[in-house]
């Protein structure tokens, strides 16, 4: 089998995605790899296009999530400074942080096993229901407590992601342009 680009050169490898033969020059100039195997020019171009698209999408979504979270944090601050109602301010500020707080209050595998054993050893149905209800109440209270804190960290993280995405988009665009111009193909 010969190289699919340099048809006069013998193939020393094949693209792991499409199976096309790659000569030594194509292998040495490969930009993308899959499982330590070089991708051909066409598959590399597809990877570069997907990487650029993902970077642009991540930029947009990080901005949307930042605006969403920051708006509720700002609303909470406005409520607090306008009438001093700490409880409503805390709740409004935490709305954007509820998903993160929910994830952070999940039981570990070890805690799930412990609770499963506890419930299995409980013969009284009311005690078992009471344990489950108390676990739920504690989790809801933890979510209410943690939500504004996680919303703040999520807003900061999304702002950082948005700012750093400019550099990632630039790098992905440069890689795509390099491949689109055929600069990886040694003649």
C-alpha positions in Angstrom: 0.0 0.0 0.0 1.2 3.5 -0.8 0.6 6.9 0.8 -2.7 8.3 -0.2 -1.2 11.8 -0.8 2.3 10.9 -2.0 1.3 8.0 -4.2 4.9 7.2 -5.2 5.9 6.6 -1.5 5.3 3.4 0.4 3.0 3.7 3.4 4.6 3.1 6.8 1.5 3.7 8.8 -2.3 4.0 8.4 -4.7 6.6 9.7 -6.6 5.1 12.7 -9.8 6.8 11.6 -10.1 6.2 7.9 -7.3 3.6 7.2 -5.5 5.6 4.5 -1.8 4.9 4.1 0.7 7.4 5.3 4.3 7.7 4.2 7.2 8.8 6.4 6.7 12.5 5.5 3.0 12.4 6.4 3.7 10.6 9.7 6.5 13.1 10.6 4.3 16.1 9.8 1.1 14.8 11.4 -0.7 17.4 13.6 -3.3 15.2 15.3 -2.9 11.7 16.8 -5.3 9.1 18.0 -4.0 6.5 20.4 -0.4 7.6 19.5 -1.1 7.0 15.8 -0.9 9.9 13.3 -4.1 11.0 11.6 -4.1 11.7 7.9 -4.5 15.2 6.5 -8.2 14.9 5.9 -9.0 13.5 9.3 -6.7 16.1 11.0 -8.6 18.8 9.2 -11.9 17.4 10.5 -10.4 17.3 14.1 -9.2 20.9 13.7 -12.6 22.0 12.5 -14.3 20.3 15.5 -11.7 21.7 17.9 -12.4 25.3 16.6 -16.2 24.7 16.8 -16.0 23.4 20.3 -13.8 26.3 21.4 -16.3 28.8 20.0 -19.2 27.0 21.6 -17.5 26.9 24.9 -16.8 30.6 24.7 -20.5 31.4 24.1 -21.8 29.1 26.8 -19.3 30.3 29.4 -20.5 33.9 28.7 -24.2 32.8 29.0 -23.6 31.0 32.2 -21.6 33.9 33.6 -24.4 36.4 32.8 -27.0 34.1 34.3 -25.1 33.5 37.5 -23.9 37.0 37.9 -27.4 38.4 37.4 -28.8 36.4 40.3 -25.8 37.3 42.5 -26.4 41.0 41.6 -30.1 40.6 42.3 -29.3 39.2 45.7 -27.0 42.1 46.5 -29.6 44.6 45.3 -32.2 43.0 47.6 -29.8 43.0 50.5 -28.7 46.7 50.1 -32.2 48.0 49.4 -34.1 46.5 52.3 -31.6 44.5 54.3 -33.5 41.2 53.9 -30.7 38.8 54.2 -32.8 35.6 53.8 -34.4 36.7 50.4 -31.0 38.1 49.3 -29.4 34.8 50.0 -32.1 32.8 48.2 -32.0 35.0 45.1 -28.2 35.0 45.0 -28.2 31.3 45.2 -30.7 30.4 42.5 -27.9 30.1 39.9 -25.8 28.0 42.3 -28.5 25.3 43.0 -27.3 22.8 40.4 -23.7 23.1 41.7 -24.8 22.9 45.3 -27.0 19.9 44.5 -24.0 18.1 42.9 -21.7 19.0 45.9 -24.2 17.6 48.4 -24.4 14.1 46.8 -23.4 11.3 49.1 -20.2 9.5 48.4 -20.3 5.8 47.5 -19.2 5.0 51.0 -22.0 7.1 52.5 -24.6 5.5 50.2 -23.5 2.1 51.4 -23.7 3.2 55.0 -27.2 4.5 54.6 -28.2 1.4 52.7 -27.0 -0.8 55.5 -28.7 1.5 58.1 -32.0 1.2 56.2 -31.7 -2.5 55.7 -31.1 -3.1 59.4 -34.1 -0.9 60.3 -37.2 -3.1 60.8 -39.6 -0.2 61.6 -41.0 1.3 58.4 -41.7 4.6 60.2 -38.0 4.9 61.3 -36.8 4.1 57.8 -39.1 6.7 56.3 -38.0 9.2 59.0 -34.3 8.6 58.3 -34.9 9.1 54.5 -36.9 12.3 55.3 -34.2 13.7 57.6 -31.6 13.0 55.0 -33.6 14.9 52.5 -34.2 17.9 54.8 -30.5 18.0 55.7 -29.6 18.0 52.0 -32.1 20.7 51.1 -30.7 22.9 54.0 -27.1 22.3 52.8 -28.2 23.2 49.2 -29.7 26.5 50.5 -26.6 27.2 52.5 -24.2 26.4 49.7 -26.0 27.7 46.7 -24.8 31.4 46.8 -21.3 30.3 47.5 -21.3 27.8 44.6 -22.9 30.5 42.4 -20.1 32.8 43.1 -17.4 30.3 42.3 -19.3 29.2 39.2 -19.5 32.8 38.0 -15.8 33.3 38.5 -15.0 30.0 36.8 -17.2 30.9 33.8 -15.7 34.4 33.5 -12.2 32.8 33.5 -13.3 30.2 30.9 -14.7 33.0 28.8 -11.5 35.1 29.0 -9.2 32.2 28.3 -11.3 31.0 25.4 -10.0 33.8 23.2 -6.5 32.3 23.3 -7.9 28.8 22.7 -10.0 30.0 19.7 -6.9 31.7 18.3 -4.8 28.6 18.6 -7.5 26.4 17.1 -8.0 28.8 14.2 -4.2 28.8 13.5 -4.1 25.0 13.5 -7.1 24.9 11.2 -5.6 27.5 8.8 -2.3 25.6 8.8 -4.0 22.4 7.8 -6.4 24.1 5.4 -3.4 25.6 3.5 -1.9 22.1 3.3 1.2 23.1 5.2 1.3 19.7 6.9 1.8 18.0 3.5 5.5 17.8 2.7 6.1 17.7 -1.1 
